[in-house]
Amino acid sequence: MAFGCQMEFGLPNTYKHNNMKTTALIEKGKDGTFTIFTSELESTIIGEGNTVDEAKKSFLKSIDEIIDFYKEDGLKLPEELKNVSFDFKYDIRLLFLL
């Protein structure tokens, strides 16, 4: 699947799939791993990794897997996933608390 991405350091900072924009929050856990999620969508999209880059790759893979699931099962893709783009933003508060 080809999606336009704004690139920085080899990984997308913005994931674009049509027009709707939502925030994907990057959080650092107490164990030092990173999680990316968006609370603005009803669909659950999560990425995890030992680094931010790994978490972004996992997050983007989750999106592709969700879209593929709908297509393979002949189901209608939810509107929120048809017109979505993500801005990756750090939850700065958590970076300093840990």
N, C-alpha and C positions, 0 to 999 in steps of 0.2 A: 504494500500500500504506500503510495507516495503522498506525503503531506509536506507543505511548505513549512520550514522551520528557520527561525532566526538563529544563527549559530554564534557561539562564543566558546572558546576553549574546546571546540569539537563537539559540544553537546548543545541541544536547543535550550534557549532561555524562554522561547515562546513557541508553543506547539499550536499550529494553526490548522483548523479543519473547518473551513467556511467562516462564519461571522461572529458567533457568540463568544465573548471573552469571560473567563473566570480565573480566579486565583488558585494556584496550586501551592500550598504552604509546605515549606521544608522545615522539619523539626529535627533537632538532635536529641537522641535519647540519653538516659543516664549511662547506658552501656557504651556510648560513643557512636552508635549507628545512626543512620539518618532515615527518616520516613517522610514521604511526600503524599499529601492527600488534598482533596478539595471537599469542602463542606457545602459548597454552593450547588452541587448537583445531587439528584436523587440516586444516580448510579454510583456504586462504590468503586472508586479508582484509587488504588494505593500502590506506592512503590517503596521498596526498602533496599538498603545497601550499607556497606561499611563506609562508603564515601558518598558525597553528594552526586557525583557522576554515576555511580552504581544505582543509586536511588532513582535518578532521572531515567536511566535506561529501563529500570524495572517499571516505573510509572508509565512510560511510553509503550512498553510491551503490554502492560495491562490494558491500555486503551485499545491497542490493536487486537488483543485477544477477545475483548468484549465485542468489538465490531465484527470480528470474524465469527464469533458465536452466533450473533443475530443473523448474519448472512447465511451461514451453513445450515441453520435450523429454519431458514425461510421466514424468520420473524421480522416484523417492522422495527427498524432502529428507532429508539426514542429520539424525539426532536432535540432534546438537550445534547445529544451526541452527534447529531447531524451538523450542527452549527456551532462548534465549540473551538475555542483556542485557550491556551493556558499561559498565564504569566507565572513563572516560578519566582516565589518570594520567600525569603528567610523569615522565620519567626525569631527575630532578633532577641526578644526577651528570654527565650529558652536557651539560646547560645551562651548567654551570660550567667544564667542560673546554674548551669551544670558544671 
